[in-house]
Amino acid sequence: MKLVRFHALRDKMMRELNVRKSLQILSFWYVFSFALATRKHSLEFAAEVSGKDKSSFSRLLKNHPDVAVLSLQDLSKKAAKGFSKVLKALQSLPWKVALIVDLTGQRRSSLHSENSQKHNHGSGYFVGHQWTNIILVINDKIIPLPPIAFHSRKYCKKKGLVYRSEHEKVIDYLGALNLADYIEGYRPENVIVLADSGYDDKRIEKVIVGKGWDFVMALKSKRAVKSVAQGEKTTASTGWSQIQAFFKAHRRLSWRTVCLLASGEKKKRKEFRVRHTTGWLKGVGLVQLVCSERRKASRGERKYFACSNLTIQPEQILRAYSLRWRVELFHKAIKMHLGFEDVSTASFDSVVSHVHWLYCAYILLQMDLPGVPPQARTVAERQRYVMSVLEHREKANLLQRLTRINGPGEVKNELKGALS
């Protein structure tokens, strides 16, 4: 019976992946290896779990990155449509779907890996690759869409590619993204796009508004804005001030206290002071502008936000932006539990395959899988259940061998050979 459970799990994952037959078994075992709890998700581990040769997985990654990309595209659409059959509001907000854009780094041991370079991210520099992740949050489920790889100038020259900045790639990606392929009963007004100040670019914001979506964007302190009254009195090219100076000049705007509950089991309460008004965001149009800080926070910790929806309250803007933390949880899960950085190949095509197969495993672990109970919510918990299914399969195989004629003798000889 336990052996059947593994077969059911295998068949379910293979159906969802929908890979062509010649690569079906290898792709299943590589994705399945990510679904198991281990210290390092390497090619050696995939070979050990599957009984296949390590070189087979190496060829799969290097020669078929397109298969991995198409598999993730197909799987993310199927998963999103399944989760969005009955759309629920995001934390009592006017939106039902969040689209979060954020950057993550993939550290490598040296600069000799293809497309590897120094990046400035977070608290300092790292050597490796840079990925821009686009994730959907639907009914409390995180669905990663195919990520955007950053290509260095050297790599573009080597491959004959046109160099594109990260923002240019994000603009093209969002412009081409058709959410009707992902969301049942798709309506643009149900979608909110969230991003930090690294994506505060009028071109990105105009693409979002042009798609009929709303955005809540953290603004750079030097972003140009002006009040509604100034917009009526000045020309399009005059009257602008940096948002930091704008709120200093508008001290008449009173502070309001907003309380938010942090996500997680402890549900800690956080208090913020906010000031807000309606104003013009240069190059975009009329938005809500918010200045926010933690109560009793030290100076210099203020953040500024713009929201394209003019009807909601400032506390709703902060609550919406707090959803951006989901992408950080996603980054933590793929790095701690799924081996995002456990790649040692020199070829960048292999890295692309590795990342896309890994994201497929992340989506599969959120689905209803045989042998995994619904109460297992985290990636680590679900990995442990998948591991137990694999162990049951190995025990069942051993019992089956022991029932054969001279089966105990064969097993005994194998153990002796292994111990000698």
N, C-alpha and C positions, 0 to 999 in steps of 0.2 A: 504493500500500500504506500509506503514511504518512497519507494522507487517511482511510483506513479506520480507522486507529488513533484519530483524533480522533472519528470517528463512534461508535466502540465506547465511548470514554470518555464522550461525551455521552449515549449511550443508557443506559449503566450508571448515571450520576448521575441521570438523569431517572427511571429505574425506581425507584431508591432513594428519591428525594424524593416520588414519588407525589402530585403536586399536580394539581388539576383542570385540564382541558385549556386553558381560557381563560387561565390564568396560568402554564402549564407552561414556555413558552419564556422569559418574563421572569424567572421565579424561578430557572430553570437558569442563565441568564447572570449573574444577580446572585450566586448561590452560587459559580459557576465563577470569577468575578472574585476572590473571596477565596482560591481555590486557586492563584492566580498570585502570583509574587514581584514586588512593586512597592513603591515608597516610600510611597505613600498609597492605601488602598483606598476611594476616593471614588465618588460617583455618576458623576463625569466619567470615571473609569477604567473603570467598568462599561459606560458608553456607548461608550467608545473600543474596548474589546475586542469588544463585541457588534455594533456598528454600529447599535444602537438609539438612540432619543432619550433624553436624560437625564430629561426630564419623565415618561417612561413608568415609569422606576424610582422616581422620586419618588412617583408615584401608587400604585405597588405597595406601597411602604413605609407610606404614610399611610393608605390605604384598606383594607388587608388584613393587619393585624397578627395576626388570628385564624388566617390561613392559615400564617403563619410559625410560630406557636406549635404548631399541630396537626402541622405537618411535622416539627418537632423532636421532639415527643412520639412520633410514629410511627417516625421514624428511629432515635431512641435505643433504643426497644424492639427493633427489628429488629437493630440492631448488637449490643446486649447479648445477645440470644438466639443470634446467630451466634458471638460470642466465648465464650459460656458452655457450648457443647455438650460440651466436656470441661473441667471445672473443675480447676484446679491450686491447690495451697495457696499462700498469700501468704507468701513467704520462710520456708518451714518453720514457719509459724504454724498454730494450729488452725482458722483461718478461711480461706475461699476467695474471699470478696467483701468489699471495703472500700467503705463509704459515707462520703464526706468532705464536711463542711459548712464553708464558709468564705466570707468577705466580700471583695469587691473593689470598688474605686471606678472610675467612668468619668468622667474629667475633661472639663469643658466650658469654653468660653472666657468665659462670662458667666452671670449669674443670670437673664438674660432668657429662656433656654430653658425650656420647660414642664417642671415637676417638678424643676427644678434648684435646689439649695440648698447651703449650706455643710455639709460633713461632717467630723468628726474621725476620721481613720483613719491608723494607722501613726505616722509621725513628725510629723504636723501636720495642718492643715486643707486641704481641697481643695474646689473648686466643681464640682458635677456631680451624677451619679446614683449610687446605691448598689445593688449587686446581691448577693444571697446565692446562691452557687453550690452545687449539690448534684451531686457527681460519683461515678460508680461506677468502681472499679478491679477489672477482671476479667482474669485471665491477662496482667497487665502492660499492659493497654489502659485508657486513660482515656476514659470515656463521660460527657459532660455531660448531665444531665437538664435539663428546662426550669428556668431560674433564677427566683428570687423577686425581684421589683422592689420597692424601697422607695418608698412614696408619701408625699410631704410632706403636712402638714395642709392647706396652702393648695390643693394639687392635689386632695386628697380633697373639700374643700369645693366646689371648682369643678366636679368630676365627679359629685358626689352620692354619694361612697363613704364607707364607715365607716373611720375611721383605725385602723390596726392596727400595733403595734410589730413590729420585726423578729422578736423571739422568738415572739410570738404567731403570726406567719406561718409560722415554722419548725415550730412545734408542730402547726399544722393540716396543713402539707405532709407531715411525716413520718407523722402519723396516717392520712392518706389514701393514702399511697404503698403500692402493691401490687407488691412485687418479683417476684411470680409472673409478672407481665406482661413482665419483663425477663430473668429467669434461668431457663434450662432446669434442671429438677429442683430447683426452689427449696426450700431448707430453712433456716428462720430461724437455727438454730445456726451456720450457715456465714457469717453476716454480722456484721461488726464496724463500728461507727460511730465515726469519729474527728473530734474538734473541739478547737479551742484554748479558752482560758479565757473568751473572749468569749461562748461558748455554755454556760458553766457555770450552768445553770438547772435546778432540780429538776423543773420541768414537762417540759423537753425530755428529761431523763434518764429520767423515768418513762414517757414515750411510747416511748422506745427499748426499755426493759425490757419494757413491755407488749406490744411486737411480737415478743418472743422473741429480739431481737438482743442482742449484747454491745456495750459501749461502752468506749473508752479516752478519757477526757476530762481535759484540763489544768484544774486547779482554781484558782480565785482564792485568794490567800493568806489571805483572811478567811472562807473557806467553813467552815461549822460541821461538825465531826466529833466522834466519841468512840470509845473502844476497845470491844472486845467485852465486857470485864469491866465497864466503866462502864455499858454498855447493860443489863447484868443487875442492877446495883445502883441505877440511877437511873430516874426516870420519863421518859416520852417528851419532856417539856419541860425537863428539867434535865440537867446534866452535859456540855453541849456546849462545845467550845472551838474557836477558829480553828485551821485546819490548821497554820499557821505555828507557833503556840504549842503545838499538840499534839505536833509532832515535837521541839520544844525540851524539852518535859516528859518525853518518852520517849527519853532519851539511852541507855537500856539497849539500844535497837535498834542492832545493829552495822551498820557500813558494809560494803558489798560492791562489788567492782570489776566493772564490766560493759564489755565491748568490743563496739563496733558498727562495721560497715563502711558508710561513706557510699556512697550511690548515685552512679553516674557512672563514667566511664572510669578515673579514678585510684584509685578504691576506697580512699580514705583511712581509716585506722583511728582511731576516736574512743573515748576511755575516759571512763567516767562512774563516779561513786560513787553508790550507791543504798542507801536504808534503806526497808524496807517492812513492813507489818503488815496484818492484817485488821481492819476497823473499820466503824462506822456512818456513812453519809453522810446528813446531815439531809434528810428529805423523800423519800429514795430507798430506803435499806435497806443491807444488808450488802455491802461492796465491799472490794477490795484498795486500800490507800493506799500511795503511793510518794512518797518525797522523793528528788530526783535533782539532781546538779550535775556539771559537767565537772570532771575532775581538774585541780587547780592553778588552778581558776577563782577570780575575785575574789568577795568577799562580795556578797550580794544577787542572785546569779545562780541560785539554787535554783528548781526547778520542782516542782510537786506534781501528782500524777495520781491518778485514780480509775479502777478497772477493775471492771466488773460480773462478770467471770469469776473465780471464786475458786480455780481449779485450776491456773492457769498461773504461770510464774516471772516475777520482776520484769524480767529481761532481755528476755523476750518482750513485756512491756508496753511497754518502751522501743522495741523493734524495731517493734511495731505502730504506736506513735505517730509514729515516723520516716516511716511511709508517708504521713503527712499532707503531707509535702513535695511529693507528686505534684500537689496542687491549686495549689501555688505555681508549679510547672512549667507547668501548664495556663494560669494567669494570664499568665505570661511569654510563652507561645506566642501567645495571642490578642491580646496588646497589641503584641508586637514584629513578628509575622508576618501577622496576620489583620486588623489595623485595627480593633480593639475600640473605640478612641477616635476613629476617623476618621469621625465623623458630625457634620454641621453643620446638621441640620434643627432647627426650633424645636418641632415636634410630638413629644410623648413617644410617641405611637403609632408614629411612624416609627422612633424609637430602639428600641422593643420589637421591631419587625420586623427592624431591622438586627442586633440582638444574637442573635435566634433563628436568622436565616439564617446568621450567622457561625458559630454553634455547629454547625449542620448541615454547613457546610464542614469544620469541624474533624473531625467524625465521618467524613465521606466520605474525608478525606485519610488516615485510618487503615485504610480498607478496601482490598481488592485491586482496584486500578484498572488498566485497560489502559494500557500504556505506562509504568507506575510499578513498578520492580523491588522485590521484598520486602526487599532489603538497605537500601533507603532508609527510615530509621527516623524521623528528625526531621521536623517540619512543614516546615522550610526546605528540606530535601533533596527532599521529595516535591513541594513547590511548584515547584522547579526542573525536575523531570521533567515535570510538567503543563505548564509553560511551554514546554518543548521540543516537546511534542505539539502545542501551539497553533502554534508556529513552523513545524513540519512541515506543518501544515494550510495556513498562509498560503503557503508555498512551493509546495505542490501546486496551490493555486488559481491562483497566478501561472503555473505551467507549463501548466495547463489553458487559461488565457486565451491564452498564447503560441501554442498549437497551433491556435487558431481562424483563420479567414480574416481577414486584416488585423489579427490579434491584436497582433503587435509594434508596429504603428503606433498602435493605441489606447493601449497601455501607454506608448509614447513621448510621446504627446500629454498623457496624464495627468501624467507626470513633469514635462514642460515647464510645465504649468499650476500644479503644486505649487511649482516653483522660481521662477516669475515673481512 
